[in-house]
Amino acid sequence: MSTIRFQALKEASGRKPVKFEEADRKSNIFGANVFNDKAMKQFLTSDAHKGVKDAVQHGTKIDRKLADYIAMGMKEWALSKGVTHYTHWFQPLTGTTAEKHDAFFETSYDGSDAVEKFGGAQLVQQEPDASSFPNGGIRNTFEARGYTAWDPTSPAFIFGTTLCIPTVFISYTGEALDYKTPLLRALHSIDQAAVDVCKYFDKNVKKVTATLGWEQEYFLIDTALANSRPDILMTGRTLLGHTSAKGQQLDDHYFGSIPTRALNYMRELEQECMYLGIPVKTRHNEVAPNQFELAPIFEETNLAVDHNSLLMDVMQKVGERHDFKVLFHEKPFKGVNGSGKHNNWSLATDTGINLLSPSKTPMSNLQFLSFFINTIKAVNDYEELLRAAIATATNDHRLGANEAPPAIISVFIGEQLTKVLAELEGVTTGKLSPEEKTDLKLNVVGKIPDVLLDNTDRNRTSPFAFTGNKFEFRAVGSSANCANAMTTLNTIVAKQLKDFKKEVDALIETKDMKKDDAIFNVLREYIKNSKKILFEGDGYSDAWEVEAKKRGLSNFKTTPLALKAKVSKQALDLFSEMNVMNHVEVEARYEIELEEYTKKIQIEGRVLGDIARNHVIPTAIKYQNTLIENVKGLKDIFGDEFKKIGKEQIVLIKEISEHIEGINTKVEAMTEARKKANIITDAQKMAESYCDAVKPFFDDIREHCDKLELLVDNESWTLTKYRELLFTK
């Protein structure tokens, strides 16, 4: 078996960078394979084009006749680019994307003629069945009808020779079976709530769009090396492996010169993204060896989520052409940083204003403060739900690992804005005097742009940080679908803005307050009630855990504990009130995510047991036998002196036996714990059993295996080592 490792090393070491030449300037090819406004103007009638635009901008429905014209134009555009098939492209609750390809090709009734056919019926709705996708009990397998329905707000695109039509995925009874449907509802909810609040400041605002800019971190590992590790292939991470003598401690990889192979991969990836309209802009080395990051320009959230999901698929396909395995796992290697997907979120009006960006005028800054403080209040009130939104088996490895935000949700706003909130907290209860209002606006609200000039730093240990004109939700995992976190964030902020409007209107109507007075009074109370969520210090410190507990903040370090917040009365009422998800949809997701957690731990346990017993132990015994033969030879030559001469070999033989015994004992105990967990019928209790009774064995088994890696002859060791995985360029 060790020959596989050395063959892989030889193959990886001999790689030449894949040659790549840009097809054209990025600006010339951007969106070339997207059915965007430019393509629609060319291939659609004016009525069809207007119908799509109205659906996107105003949510108006597209009738079937118009859909036929749109489908006809979309088909002609696709055929002109060599497309042969079409698919409804959707995001089921597996965390990946799904597609079923159908050819445009059809024959006549008697089979004598063939045509390329694609009509409005095929565009607007499909019935893919898709009975095996997770549904959380919403539908039975024998009643598995599911529908995909076109989402015109996310333009169709061509990938390879297939026309991909972004769609929602719902059950026969209308419940959402995907990530996109609740997200669209949440975005509609925040649009309505934010517009209502904007009317206090600008009557011309008719639409507010939630924007998202994700930052995707990932590892690139040579395909041959990745294929030599069963754990990477089966689980996306290394379940064992001793840390390399050199890791990331010198910080020499971070922002360093990008290796040529990786750079050529990035260049081709960026070109593919340009064709698909994914506006990637930034690329760089990350902290850990062979870890990288790319980030796009901000987009509307629904489109940004679609683009990130598509990107992860494109990254793997481009990686294959460059002989790379792309690892999105949050913690693929022990001892070096894992990967996240920072979600940079803001709100923008149709009048061109970023609602989380301070302005030069006091009135605009009062608007900024309203949205800024309401966001903080929303996170304060729903911190447990926000933690649940990023809870997965893989992200558990990263959160709180002194490289990423802790499992405690808190908000960082910086010293200067903290002072601004302290000033606002002192606002007089009730009506403000003209002098106080003027002083407040000029000396506090009016000076916000100035104080922010020196407030550009950010707390990298904060899970939710204000970074100048946006909030950065840093705790989202690298393998996650952004929709989960964005649905929750936009829903809680929408709910908070809705409540804010009610409270301000009540003060205006019942207390006869001026608008500004009412806004200041409500914001003052929000500041007082949200203090516990604000934290400017080191989120990695033990002191913060103690302090957070005193404040009453949650600290759910595992997914089974965190997910309970999803089905709390608070969460069920929230999603129902905001028309984002009904109780059935929320509870289904809770069941699915618990089941996914259990299955991932179960698979890891099986893979670890297999590798430990079928790779590590046989290798250790083989080397131990070599040592035994050596000791026997020493005895034959030196007689009774062999114990002194062969002392080190004898110690090694004993150590190897102890670790072999430790592995066997722990694997058997883990297997028994898994059997007990498997007979539990309650999803929550089963997940907790895997978390508390099965998973702890992983570290014990790994410790014995990693010790043997140091003891056994390198030439005999079958598994590619960390120094080879992380430093083979």
Salt bridges, closest charged atoms under 4 A:
GLU11 OE2 - ARG15 NH2 3.35
GLU22 OE1 - ARG267 NH2 2.79
ASP37 OD2 - LYS41 NZ 3.38
ASP37 OD1 - HIS49 NE2 2.64
ASP37 OD1 - LYS53 NZ 3.42
ASP54 OD2 - LYS50 NZ 2.76
GLU76 OE2 - LYS75 NZ 3.62
GLU99 OE2 - HIS101 NE2 2.86
GLU127 OE2 - ARG145 NE 2.95
ASP151 OD2 - LYS180 NZ 2.71
ASP191 OD2 - LYS207 NZ 3.38
GLU215 OE1 - HIS342 ND1 3.26
ASP222 OD1 - ARG15 NE 2.80
ASP222 OD1 - ARG261 NH1 3.04
ASP231 OD2 - ARG229 NH2 2.67
ASP252 OD2 - LYS246 NZ 2.85
GLU268 OE2 - ARG321 NE 2.74
GLU268 OE1 - HIS322 NE2 2.61
GLU270 OE1 - LYS26 NZ 3.69
GLU270 OE1 - ARG283 NH1 2.93
GLU272 OE2 - ARG321 NH2 3.51
GLU293 OE2 - HIS284 NE2 3.29
GLU299 OE1 - HIS307 ND1 2.82
ASP306 OD2 - LYS180 NZ 2.73
ASP313 OD1 - LYS317 NZ 2.82
ASP323 OD2 - ARG15 NH1 3.63
ASP381 OD2 - LYS377 NZ 2.64
ASP396 OD1 - ARG387 NH2 3.73
GLU403 OE1 - LYS331 NZ 2.55
GLU415 OE2 - LYS419 NZ 3.59
GLU425 OE2 - LYS531 NZ 2.80
GLU472 OE2 - HIS342 ND1 3.09
GLU472 OE1 - ARG458 NH1 2.81
ASP499 OD1 - LYS495 NZ 3.29
ASP505 OD2 - LYS501 NZ 2.61
ASP516 OD2 - LYS441 NZ 2.36
ASP517 OD1 - LYS437 NZ 2.94
GLU525 OE2 - ARG524 NE 2.85
GLU525 OE2 - LYS528 NZ 3.80
GLU545 OE2 - LYS557 NZ 3.10
GLU547 OE2 - ARG551 NE 2.92
ASP573 OD2 - LYS569 NZ 2.65
GLU577 OE1 - LYS495 NZ 3.00
GLU577 OE2 - LYS498 NZ 3.21
GLU585 OE1 - ARG185 NH1 3.08
GLU593 OE2 - LYS566 NZ 2.80
GLU595 OE2 - LYS599 NZ 2.86
GLU596 OE2 - LYS600 NZ 3.56
GLU604 OE2 - ARG237 NE 2.90
GLU629 OE2 - LYS632 NZ 3.91
GLU668 OE2 - ARG613 NH2 3.24
GLU672 OE2 - LYS675 NZ 3.56
GLU688 OE2 - LYS564 NZ 3.36
ASP700 OD2 - LYS666 NZ 3.97
ASP706 OD2 - ARG702 NE 3.22
GLU724 OE2 - ARG5 NH2 2.70
